[in-house]
Amino acid sequence: MGWLWNTTHDIFDIDDGNYSEICICSLTPEQVVSGYNFIRSKSKRLRGNPVFYSFESRQEIGLDEVPNAAEMVCRRQAHPFHFVVATLRLDRGILYDLGFFILDNAIAIDYNPGPLWGELEIETLMRIIMGIRANAPDSFIKLSSSAKPENRGRIEEALIQLAKEDEEED
């Protein structure tokens, strides 16, 4: 699958000291909750003890202290929150230290670009995006303001190509 590396690696190669962001926008509350559940099902370990702020209790609560923190955000019972997955496994790919920001209408992924992003890591990230968007046909990708404008189209094209390859394998 060398095409994926050839068409996208420069988006992930260079560590400029900033975390880059890929935001999956225009999600319904149900799609946010589904995306959060997908992420957590692939998460083997979280970094630290992530918390979110609950409006009801007026305090920070651990993510795992409630059945689903994303549902609370979507019901406007909690602030949007960020957490880092220390180890995320999807099929044969493993990603480390991938951040997720959960909002009531979007899920943003932040990552540290650099030389550790090989083709398998890029494919795994694309498949995470595909998993979040699985039931969200109206969603779209938005990148960090520092990203080149054409990178959004390149990522969307890679996602389409991966989906086509998956269909051909079935």
Phi, psi and omega in degrees: 000042182301340181299323182295313178299312183298326185267345186230347190301327182293341176290330187252347189294313197263120176274103181264012179089354180250152170276133177269158183227138170240117182253130175263107189256167176065045176262145172282164176305320179296322179289325176297312180298316178298317178297317178299315179299320178298312180301311182294328179291336180263353182278122178270331182200138176263154177275124179069207178237082186296144181230167173219162181262123178266127177291325182296310183269351180054044178202166175281141181231143176293143180307321184273006178271354178232157180299319181202102181296328179296322177300321180293322177296315182292334176271004181061035175260356182207156175290150168305153184219162179237142173214158181243128175271116181290321179221122179234126182242131176221116184052240182266357183262145177232133175241147180241143174052058177256126183265148177227132176247121184258119176243176181282350181222012183197159170230122179254141178247127174242142185215159178259108179294158178160187187291349179283353181273096174265185182297320180295321179293319178295316178299318180298316178298316179299321180288331173295315177300316179299321179295319178294322183272003188309319181243033183228069185296338181267001181287161176215163182263138173230137181253168176307151180297337180279350182285151175294136182304326182287344181295327178301312179297322180294321178292316178301317179297320178296320178297318178297315180296318177298319179296320178297317179297322178297318179297319181294328179287332183285000000 
